[in-house]
Amino acid sequence: MIFTKYISFLVLLCLMACSSSKHEQNDSLPEIQHGNSLMESANQLMKSNKMESALGIYKQAFDQFALIDDVEGKFKSTISMIKALILLSDYERAEILLNSVRAAGNVSNDLNENYELLRIEFFLSKKDFDNVKQLTETSKIEKYSNRVFLLMTTYRIKALQLMSQDYSKELRTLTQALHLIEQEEEAFLSLEISDIEFINFTLGTVRLSEKEFTAAEKHFLEGLSLSKQTGDYRSIGDNLFQLGLVNKELLNFDKSLEYLYRAADVYEVLKDSSGVERIRSIIKEMKHSGK
């Protein structure tokens, strides 16, 4: 079984290393549309926390793009496969693809930037915080677009927070950059809704750790609103859960319980048993203490 899985992976890598010359897309438009349709289906599965199913469909999309040697299609479907593998904590296969993905050839700047972001996400997920710090030094990320600069700074803050190191400088940088971008409509529109949700969620956890509960609540409420727009169940559940914790600290116990029960319902849908158990434990403790 393991042997078959890695043979399949070797075949995938061989396909990625094929000629990077891009054929005229006019003759292959139906294939591109089919590949993009598969990508969209897999993206919806990802939002529902069905990573294994999404991974299989991303692989189908890659195969479709490979038939016509669509370099950008192969690149973006591979990046999506890596994302799914990271969420599945399959770091071995994720790293194989991560190290090989550039064999796909020259692609757009946006895809290259997404690849750089994914590398940092990979190291952060693996708790390799030293690599995250190294890759997100201000001098190294100033060359990127506003969107990538903001996200990389957010990743850096998250890593420093988890390492219990000072992140006040980065927090000021992020806050100032966000303020400036909000003044420029074109720059702000370059951000995706999921990007803004992620930034708000990270800032919320930072404020919560600093016991700035009102500020944390504001970030999580914004994150909840944005995650509802994207339909990302994981983000919806996580923001609800954090709002439950924040309101517990603010002594709004009825509100806290409401958020926690709603978060538990979402985690049930996601089949996240550990998340459900954690919430039940918190609710039990609150009721036991009479809160």
Residue pairs with C-beta under 8 A, 6 or more apart in sequence:
9 93
9 96
12 59
12 62
12 97
13 96
13 97
13 100
13 103
15 62
15 63
15 66
15 74
16 74
16 78
16 100
16 101
16 103
16 104
17 100
17 103
18 66
18 69
19 69
20 71
20 103
20 104
20 105
20 106
21 69
21 105
22 69
22 70
22 71
22 72
22 105
23 68
23 69
23 70
25 32
25 70
28 68
28 70
31 64
31 65
31 67
31 68
31 70
32 65
32 68
32 70
32 73
34 64
35 61
35 64
35 65
35 70
35 73
35 77
36 61
36 73
38 57
38 58
38 60
38 61
38 64
39 57
39 58
39 61
39 76
39 77
39 80
41 57
42 53
42 54
42 55
42 57
42 58
42 61
42 80
42 84
43 54
43 80
44 231
45 51
45 53
45 54
45 57
46 54
46 80
46 83
46 84
46 87
47 230
47 231
47 232
47 233
47 234
48 233
48 269
48 270
49 233
49 234
49 270
49 271
49 272
51 84
51 87
51 88
52 84
52 88
54 80
54 84
55 81
55 84
55 85
55 88
58 77
58 80
58 81
58 84
59 77
59 81
61 73
61 77
61 80
62 73
62 74
62 77
62 78
62 81
64 73
65 73
65 74
65 77
66 74
71 104
71 105
71 106
71 107
72 107
72 108
72 111
74 104
75 101
75 104
75 105
75 107
75 111
75 115
76 111
76 114
78 97
78 101
78 104
79 101
79 111
79 114
79 115
79 118
81 97
82 94
82 97
82 98
82 101
82 118
82 122
83 118
83 121
85 91
85 93
85 94
85 97
86 94
86 118
86 121
86 122
86 125
89 125
91 122
91 125
91 126
94 122
95 122
98 118
98 119
98 122
101 115
102 115
109 145
113 144
113 145
113 147
113 148
116 135
116 144
116 148
116 152
117 148
117 151
117 152
117 155
119 135
120 132
120 135
120 136
120 152
120 155
121 155
123 129
123 131
123 132
123 135
124 132
124 155
124 158
124 159
127 162
129 159
129 160
129 162
129 163
132 155
132 156
132 159
133 156
133 159
133 160
133 163
135 152
136 152
136 153
136 155
136 156
136 159
138 153
138 173
141 148
141 149
141 152
141 153
142 149
144 152
145 190
146 177
146 181
146 187
146 190
146 191
147 190
147 191
147 192
147 195
149 177
150 174
150 177
150 178
150 181
150 191
150 195
150 199
151 195
151 198
151 199
153 170
153 173
153 174
153 177
154 174
154 198
154 199
154 202
154 203
156 167
156 170
157 167
157 170
157 171
157 174
157 202
157 206
158 202
158 205
160 166
160 167
160 170
161 167
161 205
161 206
161 209
167 206
171 206
174 199
174 203
178 199
180 187
181 187
181 188
181 191
182 188
193 226
193 229
193 230
194 226
194 230
194 232
194 235
196 222
196 226
197 222
197 223
197 226
197 227
197 230
197 232
197 235
197 239
200 219
200 220
200 222
200 223
200 226
201 219
201 220
201 223
201 235
201 238
201 239
201 242
203 219
204 216
204 217
204 218
204 219
204 220
204 223
204 239
204 242
204 246
205 216
205 242
207 213
207 215
207 216
207 219
208 216
208 242
208 245
208 246
208 249
211 249
213 246
213 249
213 250
214 250
216 242
216 246
217 243
217 246
217 247
217 250
220 239
220 242
220 243
220 246
221 239
221 243
223 235
223 239
224 236
224 239
224 240
224 243
226 235
227 235
227 236
227 239
228 236
233 266
233 269
233 270
234 270
236 266
237 263
237 266
237 267
237 270
237 272
237 275
238 263
240 259
240 260
240 262
240 263
240 266
241 259
241 260
241 263
241 267
241 275
241 279
243 259
244 256
244 257
244 258
244 259
244 260
244 263
244 279
244 282
245 256
245 282
246 256
247 253
247 255
247 256
247 259
248 256
248 282
248 286
248 291
253 286
253 291
256 286
257 283
257 286
260 279
260 282
260 283
261 279
261 283
263 275
263 279
264 275
264 276
264 279
264 280
267 275
267 276
267 279
268 276
